[in-house]
Amino acid sequence: MRVLLVAAFVAVAVATSSLTNHHQQFVDARVPYTATKESFTSWMQAHNKLYGTPEVLAERFEIWKDNLAYVLSYNAKVTTHWLGMNSLADLTHEEYKKTYLGLKLNTKAHARAPTPFRYANAEVPAAVDWRTKGAVTPVKNQGQCGSCWSFSTTGSVEGINAIVTGKLQSGSEQELVDCDKASGDQGCNGGLMDNAFGFIKSNGGLTLESTYPYTAADGTCKKDLLSHHELTIDGFEDVPKDDESALQKAVAHQPVSVAIEADQRSFQMYSGGVLTATDCGEQLDHGVLAVGYGTDAASGLDFWIVKNSWGASWGEQGYIRLERNFKSPSHAGMCGIASAASYPTLGPQPPASPSSPISPPGAPPVDPTPVGPTKCSESASCPSGQTCCCKRTIIGICVEHACCPLPAAVCCKNEDYCCPADHPVCNVAKKTCDASNGLSSVAISVKEPAIKINLRVNKNE
């Protein structure tokens, strides 16, 4: 008999002290937990966590308490940033590093001659945020698959295409995971953004996520979809190594793929602020996307705006701000952000001045937040941020679509259910979605009917 573990604990409100320090108040708002079973249950409910057995529950509780002690101790010592009990708080530090980091530097690729740098003489504004200019898709979730490199790649390809065409579309990470093998990329076992740029260029383009959805697992390449070239690039260029000034020039003109070191516990539990962690070194192991920069009004610290791929429940709604103009002997920047940055190219000249809108002349302004309905077929679509699934097939052809109310979701095969990318194993019998390593489960989601598109026919034609 399945044990309903969540009901074993009773959630209680945790009183917080009245504090005068604004930073400390914000920390308490992000960590309203004590080392009790009731508090753990509250966290489980907040992050939709389920565990299969009492033994696993007890094990995760002990790990969670250890992370809570670390978070509270850390926050008492720093003022520029803070940690919190995010969705990764039930993982040991070793589990976190093994599961979520997947950058693999290719020595051969980085030994090649330096590429041209088209922004060498560019002027830059004091602050840039490509999220407000319609060049950044909503935060995605790689799940328990070391595919960070593919998300960093699609993010920069999505950005340059939006800047040049005025149309923001979500690219397929799964196509890169499944099909980009010859370059040395290894799917969920890691890869490199430069390799992926080369694959997209040689393939003639990249398929959209709605056509080739993400599964958070290695799969067989769907070669029939490789000719769907909705997003294209001409090539790619590397930002001069260990030069934050050069990186600023590049980011002023487009989102840029960057490699960082993210294996520290402070990164795992990051919740907000400008990260100035002294333990964040230059051993690059994670691919992310630099989408802007600015200066924090409260602390006066310069920062980079970095989009991660661990869902919106991590960090600042899926983002982290890393200290900019960080002084180090190597000049690699905080967490090595300036060590191995690169960007795709589309067109011979810089696509736009840093302060200009990205829409072509005469076009309506681009809305930076919604990406519009997700198109399933010519006759069906799903609301923005949802995933198209096939509900019914006939001889391998989808004849009826459904919508999963989750972004980048896994569609359970031949069922009315779907799962989030970080818990991709469909357990329909138990109505749960399980993590790939079997350590945790969340409640399964139910697909909803797709929106029918009325196809109007002109009788005069």
Secondary structure as UniProt FT lines:
FT   HELIX           6..8
FT   HELIX           22..30
FT   HELIX           37..46
FT   TURN            47..48
FT   HELIX           54..75
FT   TURN            76..77
FT   STRAND          81..83
FT   TURN            87..90
FT   HELIX           93..100
FT   HELIX           107..110
FT   TURN            118..121
FT   STRAND          128..129
FT   HELIX           130..133
FT   HELIX           148..165
FT   HELIX           173..179
FT   TURN            182..183
FT   HELIX           187..189
FT   HELIX           193..203
FT   TURN            209..211
FT   HELIX           223..225
FT   TURN            226..227
FT   STRAND          235..238
FT   TURN            241..242
FT   HELIX           244..251
FT   TURN            252..253
FT   STRAND          256..260
FT   HELIX           265..268
FT   STRAND          270..275
FT   TURN            278..279
FT   STRAND          286..295
FT   TURN            297..299
FT   STRAND          302..307
FT   TURN            312..313
FT   TURN            317..318
FT   STRAND          319..323
FT   TURN            329..330
FT   HELIX           334..336
FT   TURN            337..338
FT   STRAND          342..345
FT   TURN            354..355
FT   TURN            361..362
FT   STRAND          374..377
FT   TURN            378..379
FT   STRAND          380..382
FT   TURN            384..385
FT   STRAND          387..394
FT   TURN            395..396
FT   STRAND          397..404
FT   TURN            407..408
FT   STRAND          410..411
FT   TURN            413..414
FT   STRAND          417..419
FT   TURN            421..422
FT   STRAND          425..427
FT   TURN            428..431
FT   STRAND          432..434
FT   TURN            436..437
FT   STRAND          441..443
FT   STRAND          445..446
FT   STRAND          448..449
FT   STRAND          451..452
FT   TURN            459..460
//
